Amino acid sequence: MTGMRGLSVFISDIRNCQNKEAERLRVDKELGNIRTCFKNEKVLTPYKKKKYVWKMLYIHMLGYDVDFGHMEAVSLISAPKYPEKQVGYIVTSCLLNENHDFLKLAINTVRNDIIGRNETFQCLALTLVGNIGGRDFAESLAPDVQKLLISSSCRPLVRKKAALCLLRLFRKNPDAINVDGWADRMTQLLDERDLGVLTSSTSLLVALVSNNHEAYSSCLPKCVKILERLARNQDVPQEYTYYGIPSPWLQVKAMRALQYFPTIEDPSTRKSLFEVLQRILMGTDVVKNVNKNNASHAVLFEALSLVIHLDAEKEMMSQCVALLGKFISVREPNIRYLGLENMTRMLMVTDVQDVIKKHQSQIITSLKDPDISIRRRALDLLYGMCDVSNAKDIVEELLQYLSTAEFSMREELSLKAAILAEKFAPDLSWYVDVILQLIDKAGDFVSDDIWFRVVQFVTNNEDLQPYAASKAREYLDKVAIHETMVKVSAYILGEYGHLLARQPGCSASELFSILHEKLPTVSTPTIPILLSTYAKLLMHTQPRDPELEKKVWAVFKKYESCIDVEIQQRAVEYFELSKKGAAFMDVLAEMPKFPERQSSLIKKAEIVEDTADQSAIKLRAQQQPSNALVLADPQPVSGAPPPLKIPSEPQSVARSISQPNGPSSNIDPQAPSPDLLSDLLGPLAIEAPPGAVSAEQHGPSGTEVVPDEVDGSAIVPVGEQTNNVEVIGNIAERFHALCLKDSGVLYEDPYIQIGIKAEWRGHHGRLVLFLGNKSTSPLTSVQALILPPAHLKLELSPVPDTIPPRAQVQSPLEVMNIRPSRDVAVLDFSYKLGTIVVGAKLRIPAVLNKFLQPLQLTSEEFFSQWRALSGPPLKLQEVVRGVRPLALPEMANLFNSFRVTICPGLDPNPNNLVASTTFYSETTGAMLCLARIETDPADRTQLRMTVVSGDPTLTFELKEFIKEQLIAIPMGSRALVPAAAAAPPPPVAQPPSPAALADDPGAMLAGLL
């Protein structure tokens, strides 16, 4: 570029631009000038062409699209002089990709440069092919590049580039290298004395042996000799010594190649290799120089991987563990992380678990590390190393850490603590204590599977029943307990509370009173369990207690007209059954024991587990099973009353629940039981019944959570992916931002950006999806499918199968709201870029608040409507705890952001807020909604909320929506629930059809009564 005055002036002009607009105008002017000059070939001298191509490259580097002049750049490759040829190769490498048609025109020119005798031209050609060569280049040039690599007359610089170029061609077309004729040549290349050529050749070897290690078995001793040479620092030039370490890159590549061979048969080769590995293990230490640390530890950790792969002697394994124990106590976080990760991998090796246990205290200390990634690895390692001998200590530490752990780890932490307590419990009373402590400390993050298990153990062990009942009774004395604790305590006391009848404070009447105090604080799914418990307490009271009977019957009568059909059915049936005497006792007899079956918690933990290599979960599954009972779905036992189940939601669809740290799992729906009473106490089955609401679907107070947050990713892989791409930005944050505004980016990765622009009118909405191809290659096999929830009608215009390079396409999406719901539509999107297949399931921000219209009311208008709509289900009130502590102005801004207008001055209490809005749907039309928020200045984390509307389902959904906006739950703590799995609104009781009566057990029972 020396002497190109025009190029220098252009660069200077760009640098002197005051703003981006001025720069763009200068670039557009220059592109127009270049385009004009390229059209006039008569005045286009080689010098001018070279100058203009340099300008095109500079404009491309600034980030502007350069969609012309590619042919001129490619034509410079065939220039006879070096300056023009250099420009052609460099600019072609930068502006074009392997799929560009113009590259095919240059194959012959590139081949002539490779087989020519000018080494400079050879290097330029090899560099181009090594960067953007595709299958066409592989088929045409692979033999010539191979000859260049093994040629003894070529300089090392050329051979080094030839090895990397051949690696590129092999990756694009593995058939380009003939294994039969190349294996011996590859062995000879490993005898090369020049370390540059040797390093490049070893990179090629790693790719070859990963594809077919048997064909290159003769290279194995050569790799060991390379390691010996480097370990002894023999014949290593100074330029390949990095901070005193002989060519660490070559050492890592050689050891990685050895890991593709299953074993080393030759004793002398094996002995030599272990001597090298021993020297690496003994000679690595932590020093102050960061660069030397990085290089030495890269070699060390690759050596540890090789030691594990070769299944070395116990003495060397113990030495590796001791070295890792030393690393997990250093200050450098990266080294601590690698130490913990490799120590977890060491658990795969037999006979080293006892050595790892010596570092238990240091591993427990890592749980308190400021870096969350280190805490996760420490948790993984503790889980993997736990057994009968140390289970108590580890579980107690996990319970203690649970109180201070961040929300994103608590669910995984709770699950692992529950599994360890179950597998390695010294006695079942300790197991009950652990699970109850777990629920007490982290109830929001304890899934229903965990309390199902403790109930099953109690049911199957008669000696455990009085103890479990007394512990449940103790927890009920606390002022505030989690709803999950209410569930498990209610069930245990309902079944076994009569065993405590002689203890003070444990009579049936007293148990009813303390449980009934919790009833106003629980959510709808818990009420059926409490009603079943009341019926059990009444049944176990002998002789009959008229006072208790009167109280229980009053509760049953209260819920006989409940809007929830499940609660209504139980209340009616229990009330009628309680008058039947002996039949009542037969129906509500004690639960039978559960037959043996594998625990579902292990399966769930494997889904949550996110360790890349062999997971500690799987290691635990390979170890000897514990003596704890393994239970299954209850089946009717001969001579015993049939088991009773509680279906807490409709049983129509299988639910797909995405775990925070892993892929989604499906809970299959079960067919209705043919037994009349088979659905009274169902959540006790090992697999939750189809309607059981899991903990992932509940907020802190047990209310159902809209699928609006994800943990590590809101992107869900579609099928098997050839490649994974790194998502740019936080998917969940983008979705939440679009829930409160009408335009923005929904998803972005290195190749595509999906934007949304929306317009909402009444119950109609129109969204436009902008699909922008960021790459210089076309995106093919583009597919977009909308997975709509039941309450929305969505129509997506067809998306083109191919998006051209640097182009953007639009796809309108029409939305119509049928009825109120918090379910979310999902966009199932996928595309291909070359061999890369990318798929994602993305939530569409067509959420409930989009169909709200702000409405300002006067005091008279507000209170006239407020008084007209009185009592459930049109007016619902709830005390919400765990609210984000917001000042009143901040809370008012939050309401306004989701289109609920604050009406100032209407409430006489300055600490309260009243709000109004209008909801639009096809079934409700324009429906007025009112809300009142009563805050406590002394405690901003709780409030009382009252929501009113003319439709019961709308009232419920709007109340839950507002509550979710207020509750302080960190993003990582809640699992994404796809739209199909979101909890439906509480159904309104409908008279059953005659056809339904024949299949519905509850209806048949009502007929019998």
CORQUIWO-V525180 format. One record per residue. SS is DSSP state (alpha for helix, beta for strand, coil for the rest). Layout:
[[SS] [SS]]
This chain:
[[coil] [coil] [coil] [coil] [alpha] [alpha] [alpha] [alpha] [alpha] [alpha] [alpha] [alpha] [alpha] [alpha] [alpha] [coil] [coil] [coil] [coil] [alpha] [alpha] [alpha] [alpha] [alpha] [alpha] [alpha] [alpha] [alpha] [alpha] [alpha] [alpha] [alpha] [alpha] [alpha] [alpha] [alpha] [alpha] [alpha] [alpha] [coil] [alpha] [alpha] [alpha] [coil] [coil] [alpha] [alpha] [alpha] [alpha] [alpha] [alpha] [alpha] [alpha] [alpha] [alpha] [alpha] [alpha] [alpha] [alpha] [alpha] [alpha] [coil] [coil] [coil] [coil] [coil] [coil] [coil] [coil] [alpha] [alpha] [alpha] [alpha] [alpha] [alpha] [alpha] [alpha] [alpha] [coil] [coil] [coil] [alpha] [alpha] [alpha] [alpha] [alpha] [alpha] [alpha] [alpha] [alpha] [alpha] [alpha] [alpha] [alpha] [alpha] [coil] [coil] [coil] [coil] [coil] [coil] [alpha] [alpha] [alpha] [alpha] [coil] [alpha] [alpha] [alpha] [alpha] [alpha] [alpha] [alpha] [alpha] [alpha] [coil] [coil] [coil] [alpha] [alpha] [alpha] [alpha] [alpha] [alpha] [alpha] [alpha] [alpha] [alpha] [alpha] [alpha] [alpha] [alpha] [coil] [coil] [alpha] [alpha] [alpha] [alpha] [alpha] [alpha] [alpha] [alpha] [alpha] [alpha] [alpha] [alpha] [alpha] [alpha] [alpha] [alpha] [coil] [coil] [coil] [coil] [coil] [alpha] [alpha] [alpha] [alpha] [alpha] [alpha] [alpha] [alpha] [alpha] [alpha] [alpha] [alpha] [alpha] [alpha] [alpha] [alpha] [alpha] [coil] [alpha] [alpha] [alpha] [coil] [coil] [alpha] [alpha] [alpha] [alpha] [alpha] [alpha] [alpha] [alpha] [alpha] [alpha] [alpha] [coil] [coil] [coil] [coil] [coil] [alpha] [alpha] [alpha] [alpha] [alpha] [alpha] [alpha] [alpha] [alpha] [alpha] [alpha] [alpha] [alpha] [alpha] [alpha] [alpha] [alpha] [coil] [coil] [alpha] [alpha] [alpha] [alpha] [alpha] [alpha] [alpha] [alpha] [alpha] [alpha] [alpha] [alpha] [alpha] [alpha] [alpha] [alpha] [alpha] [alpha] [coil] [coil] [coil] [coil] [coil] [coil] [alpha] [alpha] [alpha] [beta] [beta] [coil] [coil] [beta] [beta] [coil] [alpha] [alpha] [alpha] [alpha] [alpha] [alpha] [alpha] [alpha] [alpha] [alpha] [alpha] [coil] [coil] [coil] [coil] [coil] [coil] [coil] [coil] [alpha] [alpha] [alpha] [alpha] [alpha] [alpha] [alpha] [alpha] [alpha] [alpha] [alpha] [alpha] [alpha] [alpha] [alpha] [alpha] [alpha] [coil] [coil] [coil] [coil] [coil] [coil] [alpha] [alpha] [alpha] [alpha] [alpha] [alpha] [alpha] [alpha] [alpha] [alpha] [alpha] [alpha] [alpha] [alpha] [alpha] [alpha] [alpha] [alpha] [alpha] [alpha] [alpha] [coil] [coil] [coil] [alpha] [alpha] [alpha] [alpha] [alpha] [alpha] [alpha] [alpha] [alpha] [alpha] [alpha] [alpha] [alpha] [alpha] [coil] [coil] [coil] [coil] [coil] [alpha] [alpha] [alpha] [alpha] [alpha] [alpha] [alpha] [alpha] [alpha] [alpha] [alpha] [alpha] [alpha] [alpha] [coil] [coil] [coil] [coil] [coil] [coil] [alpha] [alpha] [alpha] [alpha] [alpha] [coil] [coil] [alpha] [alpha] [alpha] [alpha] [alpha] [alpha] [alpha] [coil] [coil] [coil] [coil] [coil] [alpha] [alpha] [alpha] [alpha] [alpha] [alpha] [alpha] [alpha] [alpha] [alpha] [alpha] [alpha] [alpha] [alpha] [coil] [coil] [coil] [coil] [coil] [alpha] [alpha] [alpha] [alpha] [alpha] [alpha] [alpha] [alpha] [alpha] [alpha] [alpha] [alpha] [coil] [coil] [coil] [coil] [alpha] [alpha] [alpha] [alpha] [alpha] [alpha] [alpha] [alpha] [alpha] [alpha] [alpha] [alpha] [alpha] [alpha] [alpha] [alpha] [alpha] [coil] [coil] [coil] [coil] [alpha] [alpha] [alpha] [alpha] [alpha] [alpha] [alpha] [alpha] [alpha] [alpha] [alpha] [alpha] [alpha] [alpha] [coil] [alpha] [alpha] [alpha] [coil] [coil] [alpha] [alpha] [alpha] [alpha] [alpha] [alpha] [alpha] [alpha] [alpha] [alpha] [alpha] [alpha] [alpha] [coil] [alpha] [alpha] [alpha] [alpha] [alpha] [alpha] [alpha] [alpha] [alpha] [alpha] [alpha] [alpha] [alpha] [alpha] [alpha] [coil] [coil] [coil] [coil] [coil] [coil] [alpha] [alpha] [alpha] [alpha] [alpha] [alpha] [alpha] [alpha] [alpha] [alpha] [alpha] [alpha] [alpha] [alpha] [alpha] [alpha] [alpha] [alpha] [coil] [coil] [coil] [coil] [coil] [coil] [coil] [alpha] [alpha] [alpha] [alpha] [alpha] [alpha] [alpha] [alpha] [alpha] [coil] [coil] [alpha] [alpha] [alpha] [coil] [coil] [alpha] [alpha] [alpha] [alpha] [alpha] [alpha] [alpha] [alpha] [alpha] [alpha] [alpha] [alpha] [alpha] [alpha] [alpha] [alpha] [alpha] [coil] [coil] [coil] [coil] [coil] [alpha] [alpha] [alpha] [alpha] [alpha] [alpha] [alpha] [alpha] [alpha] [alpha] [alpha] [alpha] [alpha] [alpha] [alpha] [alpha] [coil] [coil] [coil] [alpha] [alpha] [alpha] [alpha] [alpha] [alpha] [alpha] [alpha] [alpha] [alpha] [alpha] [alpha] [alpha] [coil] [coil] [coil] [coil] [alpha] [alpha] [alpha] [alpha] [alpha] [alpha] [coil] [coil] [coil] [coil] [coil] [coil] [coil] [coil] [beta] [coil] [coil] [coil] [alpha] [alpha] [alpha] [alpha] [alpha] [alpha] [alpha] [alpha] [alpha] [coil] [coil] [coil] [coil] [coil] [coil] [coil] [alpha] [alpha] [alpha] [alpha] [alpha] [alpha] [alpha] [coil] [coil] [coil] [coil] [coil] [coil] [coil] [coil] [beta] [coil] [coil] [coil] [coil] [coil] [coil] [coil] [coil] [coil] [coil] [coil] [coil] [coil] [coil] [coil] [coil] [coil] [coil] [coil] [coil] [coil] [coil] [coil] [beta] [beta] [beta] [beta] [coil] [coil] [coil] [coil] [coil] [beta] [beta] [beta] [beta] [coil] [coil] [coil] [coil] [coil] [coil] [coil] [coil] [coil] [coil] [coil] [coil] [coil] [coil] [alpha] [alpha] [alpha] [coil] [coil] [coil] [coil] [coil] [coil] [coil] [coil] [coil] [coil] [alpha] [alpha] [alpha] [beta] [coil] [coil] [coil] [coil] [coil] [beta] [coil] [coil] [coil] [coil] [coil] [coil] [coil] [coil] [coil] [coil] [coil] [coil] [coil] [coil] [coil] [coil] [coil] [coil] [coil] [coil] [coil] [coil] [beta] [coil] [coil] [coil] [alpha] [alpha] [alpha] [alpha] [alpha] [alpha] [alpha] [alpha] [alpha] [alpha] [coil] [coil] [beta] [beta] [beta] [beta] [beta] [beta] [beta] [coil] [coil] [beta] [beta] [beta] [beta] [beta] [beta] [beta] [beta] [beta] [beta] [coil] [coil] [beta] [beta] [beta] [beta] [beta] [beta] [beta] [beta] [beta] [beta] [coil] [coil] [coil] [coil] [coil] [beta] [beta] [beta] [beta] [beta] [beta] [beta] [beta] [beta] [coil] [coil] [coil] [coil] [beta] [beta] [beta] [beta] [beta] [coil] [coil] [coil] [coil] [coil] [coil] [beta] [coil] [coil] [coil] [coil] [beta] [beta] [beta] [beta] [beta] [beta] [beta] [beta] [beta] [beta] [coil] [coil] [coil] [coil] [coil] [coil] [coil] [coil] [beta] [beta] [beta] [beta] [beta] [beta] [beta] [beta] [coil] [coil] [beta] [beta] [beta] [beta] [beta] [beta] [beta] [beta] [coil] [coil] [coil] [coil] [alpha] [alpha] [alpha] [alpha] [beta] [beta] [beta] [coil] [coil] [coil] [coil] [alpha] [alpha] [alpha] [alpha] [alpha] [alpha] [alpha] [alpha] [alpha] [alpha] [coil] [coil] [coil] [coil] [coil] [coil] [beta] [beta] [beta] [beta] [beta] [beta] [beta] [coil] [beta] [coil] [coil] [coil] [coil] [alpha] [alpha] [alpha] [alpha] [alpha] [alpha] [alpha] [alpha] [alpha] [alpha] [coil] [coil] [coil] [beta] [beta] [coil] [coil] [coil] [coil] [coil] [coil] [coil] [coil] [coil] [beta] [beta] [beta] [beta] [beta] [beta] [beta] [beta] [beta] [beta] [coil] [coil] [coil] [beta] [beta] [beta] [beta] [beta] [beta] [beta] [beta] [beta] [beta] [beta] [beta] [coil] [coil] [beta] [beta] [beta] [beta] [beta] [beta] [beta] [beta] [beta] [beta] [beta] [coil] [coil] [alpha] [alpha] [alpha] [alpha] [alpha] [alpha] [alpha] [alpha] [alpha] [alpha] [alpha] [alpha] [alpha] [alpha] [alpha] [beta] [coil] [coil] [coil] [alpha] [alpha] [alpha] [coil] [coil] [coil] [beta] [coil] [alpha] [alpha] [alpha] [coil] [coil] [coil] [coil] [coil] [coil] [coil] [coil] [coil] [coil] [coil] [coil] [alpha] [alpha] [alpha] [alpha] [alpha] [alpha] [coil] [alpha] [alpha] [alpha] [alpha] [alpha] [alpha] [alpha] [alpha] [coil]]
